[in-house]
Amino acid sequence: MFDGPDFPKSLEEQQFEDWLEEGRSSKIGYEYLLVIWDAFEEKYQPIYLEERWKISTFELYGESVSQESLVAAYDLYSESRISLNGSE
C-alpha cells in the first residue's frame, strides 16, 4: 500500500490488516483508523478514533511541517477510505 512517489514509503498489506483487526477488537469502540507518517521514526503508525470530526484535526501529509502527518483515513468496519479533501 502507498506505493509511488506521493508517499514516503510503502506499507505492507498485512500490517494494515493487523491494524484494522486491532481497532475492531478494541473494547473502546473505535470507528476509524488513521494511517500516520512519523517523519522522525520514518514509519507508519496507526491512530484510532471514535468520532469522525477528529480526523480534521490532523495535518495532511505533504502539507504538514510537524513530525506526524495524516496519510489516509479508513472506516474500520467497511474498510472504505475516507476522503480527506474536505468533502467528507
C-alpha positions in Angstrom: 0.0 0.0 0.0 1.0 3.6 -0.5 3.4 2.8 -3.3 4.6 5.6 -5.5 6.2 9.0 -5.5 3.4 10.6 -3.5 4.2 8.6 -0.4 7.4 8.3 1.7 7.4 4.5 1.9 5.2 1.6 1.1 3.1 -0.2 3.8 2.8 -3.9 4.0 -0.8 -5.1 3.4 -0.6 -7.5 6.3 0.4 -4.7 8.7 -2.6 -2.7 7.5 -4.9 -5.7 8.0 -3.5 -6.2 11.5 -4.3 -2.5 12.4 -7.9 -2.9 11.2 -8.3 -6.0 13.3 -6.7 -4.4 16.3 -9.1 -1.4 16.0 -12.2 -3.5 15.6 -11.3 -5.8 18.5 -10.7 -2.9 20.9 -13.2 -2.5 23.8 -13.1 1.3 23.4 -15.4 1.2 20.3 -13.3 2.8 17.7 -14.8 3.6 14.3 -11.8 5.0 12.3 -8.3 4.1 11.6 -5.8 6.8 10.6 -2.5 6.0 8.9 0.0 8.5 10.2 3.5 9.0 8.8 6.1 9.6 11.6 8.9 11.5 9.9 11.3 11.1 12.9 10.8 7.3 13.1 10.4 7.1 9.3 7.5 4.6 9.6 3.7 4.5 9.5 1.7 4.4 12.8 -2.0 3.7 13.4 -4.2 6.0 15.3 -7.8 5.0 16.2 -10.7 7.4 16.6 -14.2 7.1 17.9 -15.5 10.3 16.2 -15.2 11.3 12.5 -14.8 15.0 13.1 -11.5 14.4 14.8 -9.9 13.4 11.5 -9.8 17.0 10.5 -7.6 17.9 13.5 -4.6 16.1 11.9 -2.3 17.8 9.4 -2.2 16.1 6.0 1.0 14.5 4.7 2.6 16.9 2.2 1.1 19.9 3.9 2.4 19.3 7.4 5.6 20.6 9.0 5.2 18.6 12.1 6.7 15.2 12.9 3.5 13.3 12.3 1.1 13.8 9.4 -2.0 12.1 8.2 -1.7 9.9 5.1 -5.1 8.2 5.0 -8.2 7.5 7.0 -10.4 4.4 6.9 -13.7 3.3 8.3 -12.8 0.3 10.5 -15.9 -1.8 9.6 -16.5 -1.1 5.9 -12.7 -0.7 5.3 -13.5 2.2 2.9 -11.1 5.0 2.6 -12.4 8.4 3.8 -11.9 11.4 1.6 -9.5 14.0 3.2 -10.2 16.8 0.8 -12.9 18.5 2.9 -15.8 17.0 1.1 -16.5 14.3 3.7 
